[in-house]
Structures are given as C-alpha cells and as structure tokens.
Amino acid sequence: MATRRPRIGERRRKNQPLKIDKLPAAVHDAILHLRNIEGLTWQQIEEQSNRPYSEKWKQDHGGFVDWTRIDLPVLELFPNLRIPQTNLLRWYDLRVAQVRNQALIESERAREFAAAFAHANLSDGNSSVINALRDQVFDLIQSAGDGDKGRFIKGLQNLTLAMTRMQRVELQAKRVAVDERRVKALEDDIELKRSNFEKETNAAAVKARKGEGLNEDDINRIRERVFGLGPAPKPAA
C-alpha cells in the first residue's frame, strides 16, 4: 500500500530537500516578496517565473529567475523553465508557514515557562512547578528537529541539576525546621519543670513556716512533677 503524501500544513517525517531549495537564495527572496508583499497567487508567481529575466523585476514585472545562470543539474528539475505552482505552494508551506507556526508555538511555550517561574513560590513545595517544567522540556524535545535535540537535552540536564540543588536546599531547610521544633520542645519542657519546681518549693516553704516537715508523699510529688521521676525507692531493711 502506497504511503500517503503529506498534505499542506502537515510536517514531513523526513526533512528532505525540495526542488526550489536548489535555486539561488535570490529566487527564494523573490517568491516571498511576490507572495507576502505584492499578494500574488501561486499561479501568477509561476507565470512570472517563466518570463524573460529582468534585474528590475519588481518594477517591470519581468522574470525573477535567471535561468541562463542555473546549473544544469538544477535546470533539469525545471524543464519548462518555470516554477510550478504546486512546487511553490509546498515549498512555502514547509519552509515558511510551518516554520512560522512552530516559532509561535515555541514562543507561547517560552511564555508559559516564564509564567511558571514568575508565579511559583519556589520555597514552598516547588515539586509541581519543577514537574511541569520538566514535562514542557520533554514536549520540546519531542517536537524539536534533530539539530535542536542536543540543545534541549542539555537544557534538561541543567534543569535536573537545578532540581537536585533545590531539593537539597529544601531538605536542609526542613532539617533546620525540625531542629528548631526540637529546641522549642526542650525549652517548653524546661519552662514547665521550672514552673513546677517553683510551685513545689513554695509549697514546701509554706509547710516549713508552719513547722511542718516534708513527708514521703511531698518528696515523691516533687520528684514526679519537677523531674518526671517515679517515687523514691524504699530504703533497704
């Protein structure tokens, strides 16, 4: 079964050279001028390509291809000394329209990148932001040409390195927070024991003023409330 040829607007699986690619750059510029500036149809551009060449083709609407200066192997691709409108349409679609559309898509993705960084609070759980950026990089790699994939992969490596560093900083911050909570807990415990100690010593002082001595229950209460200890051991018989 024959493979269907790509339609207008569809990308080719392989970036193969087109016939018009082999013509001089000045011819490419002329095609763009006639199409984008003067608004000619592809049929009109084909007809003008077949006219006798004129250096002032913009003014006198003469031919814009000097066929006498085209190398023979390339000339054989255009036996009628004209550029068929089908070739013009396909060349413009692949080399201009699709490239321009792709540039717009990548520009939008770049804005999404910038927005993600601009609105992200990287100090408060940045995993979702990093994952989103990583997915965007993978999308770019998928859509990039062979020449750009190395650059995008290098960018992904740099992003991975940045992720690792950020995660280390975040982990260190969490460790500091845990240490601060431990210190606070110790301070609270010390403050509680100090308060209990003051209460028990005040109570003991009141009993002393009344001429009452500390009994075993008083001592055990001080041991428990102040020092968190159990009852005093009984002396050996």
PyMOL commands that set and color helices and strands:
alter all, ss='L'
color gray80, all
select helices_A, chain A and resi 20-22+25-37+42-49+57-60+67-69+72-75+85-119+127-143+146-209+216-227
alter helices_A, ss='H'
color red, helices_A
deselect
rebuild
show_as cartoon
